[in-house]
Each structure stands twice: as C-alpha cells, then as structure tokens.
C-alpha cells in the first residue's frame, strides 16, 4: 500500500516553527508591518506570539498565509 503525501504546505509543521522561520527571515519589525497584530509590534517574543495565535484563529490564518506565500524565499 502506498503512503499518500499531503499537498498541504503546513502539514507536519508546528506553529512555533512557522513563527521562528518568519521572525528569522523578516524580523518582528517587518512582521508587524506585514501583519498588523500587537504580538508582533508591542514587546514581541516567540512565546507571546504563540500564546496569542493559539487563541486567535483569524490572526493565525494570516500568519499561516504569510508563511505559505514566503516558503520560496526561505530557501534562498
């Protein structure tokens, strides 16, 4: 039996890993400009961002969308 591979770019990637990659690539300043949420602009940290994004679906969707749109940039 063949294993089916997921076409979802977020499959198997934790929210923490997503935020870490975005922060490493963009930094909190640019993230705060790209996605207007306080966890990226007001005393930002990975931990506070995770706490907020786990509770707030609309913000998490924006972060996941930015991540999927930025995947090609991470490999450069």
C-alpha positions as CSV (number, residue, x, y, z in Angstrom):
1,X,0.0,0.0,0.0
2,X,1.4,3.4,-1.0
3,X,1.6,6.2,1.5
4,X,-0.3,9.3,0.3
5,X,1.7,12.5,0.6
6,X,-0.1,15.6,1.8
7,X,-0.1,18.6,-0.6
8,X,-0.7,20.9,2.4
9,X,2.5,23.0,2.9
10,X,1.6,23.3,6.6
11,X,1.4,19.5,7.1
12,X,3.7,18.5,10.0
13,X,4.9,22.0,10.8
14,X,4.2,23.4,14.2
15,X,3.1,27.0,14.8
16,X,6.3,27.6,16.7
17,X,8.4,26.5,13.7
18,X,6.3,28.8,11.5
19,X,6.8,31.8,13.7
20,X,10.5,31.1,14.2
21,X,11.1,31.0,10.4
22,X,9.1,34.1,9.8
23,X,11.0,36.0,12.6
24,X,14.4,34.7,11.3
25,X,13.6,35.9,7.8
26,X,11.6,39.1,8.4
27,X,12.2,40.1,12.0
28,X,9.5,41.3,14.3
29,X,9.6,44.9,12.9
30,X,8.7,43.8,9.4
31,X,6.2,41.1,10.6
32,X,4.4,43.9,12.5
33,X,4.2,45.9,9.3
34,X,3.0,42.9,7.2
35,X,0.5,41.6,9.7
36,X,-0.9,44.3,12.0
37,X,-1.2,42.5,15.3
38,X,0.1,43.6,18.6
39,X,2.0,40.4,19.4
40,X,4.5,41.4,16.6
41,X,4.7,45.1,17.5
42,X,4.2,45.6,21.3
43,X,7.1,43.9,23.2
44,X,7.2,40.9,20.8
45,X,8.5,37.5,21.6
46,X,8.1,34.0,20.2
47,X,6.3,32.9,23.4
48,X,3.8,35.8,23.5
49,X,3.1,35.4,19.8
50,X,2.4,31.7,20.2
51,X,0.1,32.4,23.1
52,X,-1.9,34.9,21.1
53,X,-2.0,33.0,17.9
54,X,-3.2,29.8,19.5
55,X,-6.2,31.6,20.8
56,X,-7.0,33.8,17.8
57,X,-7.9,31.9,14.6
58,X,-8.1,35.0,12.3
59,X,-4.6,36.0,13.3
60,X,-3.2,32.5,12.9
61,X,-4.7,32.3,9.4
62,X,-2.9,35.5,8.4
63,X,0.4,34.1,9.8
64,X,-0.1,30.8,8.0
65,X,-0.9,32.6,4.8
66,X,2.2,34.7,5.0
67,X,4.3,31.6,5.8
68,X,3.0,29.7,2.7
69,X,3.5,32.7,0.5
70,X,7.1,33.1,1.8
71,X,8.2,29.5,1.5
72,X,10.1,30.1,-1.7
73,X,12.0,32.9,-0.1
74,X,13.2,30.8,2.9
75,X,15.3,28.5,0.6
76,X,17.2,31.4,-0.9
